[in-house]
Amino acid sequence: MIIEKAFVFLGWCTVVNLVVLLIWFLAFSRAHEMLYRIHGQWFKVSRETFDAIHYAGMAFYKVCIILFNLVPMIALRIALQA
């Protein structure tokens, strides 16, 4: 019972986190200039550095989703079948 609820919880966490990642990607790709202007007022950073920071951040976030949501969900699925 608890394992099934944890499996469902991790599934929804994965979905929510992937939606956040998708929104981040869409905002970055569609409103790149606006985001760069806003952040450029706060921090002195080049376009290349700005892009690299966001790309690395999205990659790190995706790895965290896989590591903390998908892998435990798959492990619970395996445990439920055993």
C-alpha positions as CSV (number, residue, x, y, z in Angstrom):
1,M,0.0,0.0,0.0
2,I,2.7,2.5,1.0
3,I,4.9,1.4,-1.9
4,E,2.1,2.0,-4.4
5,K,1.5,5.5,-3.0
6,A,5.2,6.3,-3.2
7,F,5.2,5.1,-6.8
8,V,2.3,7.3,-7.7
9,F,3.9,10.2,-5.8
10,L,7.2,9.9,-7.6
11,G,5.4,9.6,-10.9
12,W,3.6,12.9,-10.3
13,C,6.9,14.5,-9.1
14,T,8.5,13.4,-12.3
15,V,5.7,14.9,-14.4
16,V,5.7,18.2,-12.5
17,N,9.5,18.5,-12.7
18,L,9.5,17.8,-16.4
19,V,6.8,20.5,-17.0
20,V,9.0,22.9,-15.1
21,L,12.0,22.0,-17.2
22,L,9.9,22.4,-20.4
23,I,8.7,25.8,-19.3
24,W,12.3,26.8,-18.5
25,F,13.4,25.6,-21.9
26,L,10.5,27.4,-23.7
27,A,11.1,30.6,-21.8
28,F,14.8,30.5,-22.6
29,S,14.4,29.7,-26.2
30,R,11.4,32.1,-26.9
31,A,12.4,35.0,-24.7
32,H,16.2,34.8,-24.8
33,E,16.8,38.5,-25.5
34,M,14.5,39.7,-22.8
35,L,15.9,37.3,-20.3
36,Y,19.5,38.4,-21.2
37,R,18.6,42.1,-20.9
38,I,17.0,41.6,-17.5
39,H,19.9,39.5,-16.2
40,G,22.4,41.8,-17.9
41,Q,21.2,44.6,-15.7
42,W,21.9,42.6,-12.6
43,F,25.1,40.8,-13.6
44,K,27.8,41.6,-16.0
45,V,27.9,38.4,-18.1
46,S,28.5,37.7,-21.7
47,R,25.9,36.1,-24.0
48,E,28.0,32.9,-24.2
49,T,28.3,32.7,-20.4
50,F,24.6,33.4,-20.0
51,D,23.8,30.6,-22.5
52,A,26.2,28.2,-20.8
53,I,24.8,28.9,-17.4
54,H,21.3,28.1,-18.5
55,Y,22.3,25.1,-20.5
56,A,24.3,23.7,-17.6
57,G,21.4,24.5,-15.2
58,M,18.9,22.7,-17.4
59,A,21.2,19.7,-17.8
60,F,21.8,19.5,-14.0
61,Y,18.0,19.8,-13.4
62,K,17.3,17.0,-15.8
63,V,20.0,14.8,-14.2
64,C,18.4,15.5,-10.8
65,I,14.9,14.5,-12.1
66,I,16.3,11.2,-13.4
67,L,18.3,10.5,-10.2
68,F,15.8,11.5,-7.6
69,N,12.5,10.8,-9.4
70,L,12.8,8.3,-12.2
71,V,15.3,5.9,-10.7
72,P,13.4,5.4,-7.4
73,M,10.2,5.1,-9.3
74,I,11.7,2.3,-11.5
75,A,13.1,0.6,-8.4
76,L,9.7,0.7,-6.8
77,R,8.1,-0.8,-9.9
78,I,10.6,-3.6,-9.8
79,A,9.9,-4.1,-6.1
80,L,6.2,-4.2,-6.7
81,Q,6.6,-6.9,-9.3
82,A,8.8,-9.1,-7.1
